[in-house]
């Protein structure tokens, strides 16, 4: 496949994929659903941090930036699957 056709393929994919985002109505304002999932993921990672501190597991974990960013991503993707799977 030559280079110009590859660019056209990626452009077509981008145009088709832009209409696939569900929208959430919150107090009369429409937000993309991924913003809601990111907020849920961040909140749940803060809750997980509190649980780890309360159960004294925090000292036994690896680097905090790596652990909590991965937990945030896990909670974000899990909330997307729970709330918006079709």
N, C-alpha and C positions, 0 to 999 in steps of 0.2 A: 504494500500500500504506500503510495507516495505521500509526501509531506502535506500538500494542500488538502488532500482528501482526509487525512487524519485530523487536521484542524477543523474541517467541516463536521466531521463526526463528533468531536468533542463539543463543538458549538451547538449542534443539534441536541446532544445529551443534556447540556446545560439549560437549553430552552425548555425541554420536556420536563426536566426535574424541578424547575422552579414552581410549577403549579401543584406540587405534591405535598405542600406543607399545610397541615391542619391549622385552623385559626381558632383561638379561644376568645369568647366575649367576656370581658371583665369590667363591670361597671360602665357599660356603654362604649368601651374602647376595645379594639380588636388587637390582640397580641399573637405573635406566632407561638405555636405550642412548644417549640424548643426552648423558649425563654422560661416558660413555666417549669419545664423539666429541669433546666439548669438551676433554677431557684430551689426546687425540691432537692436536687442532688447536693447543693451547697449546705442547705439546712440539715439534711440527714448526716452529712460528714461532720458538721459541728456537734450534732447529737452523739455520733459515734466517738468523737474525741472526748466528750464528757463521760461517756460510758467507759472508755478505756482508762481515763484518769480515776474514775470512781472504783473500778475493779483492779487498779494498780497494774494494768497490762501495758500502760503507756511506756514504761521504762524498758520493756522487753521488745518493743517494736523497732523497726529499722529507721531510716531517715524520715523524719516527720513530713517533709515536703513531698517526698515520693509516696508515702503511705496515704496521706490524706488527699492528695490530688488523684490518686488511683481510686480511692474510695468514693470521691466526688464523681468521678467518671462512671464508676460502677452504679452508683445510685441514680445518676442522671439517665443512663441507658436503661436501667431497670424500670424507672418510672415511665419512660417513653413506651416501653413494651407493655407495661400494666395499663396505662391510660389510653394509649392511642393505637394499639395493634388492631389490624383489620382482618 
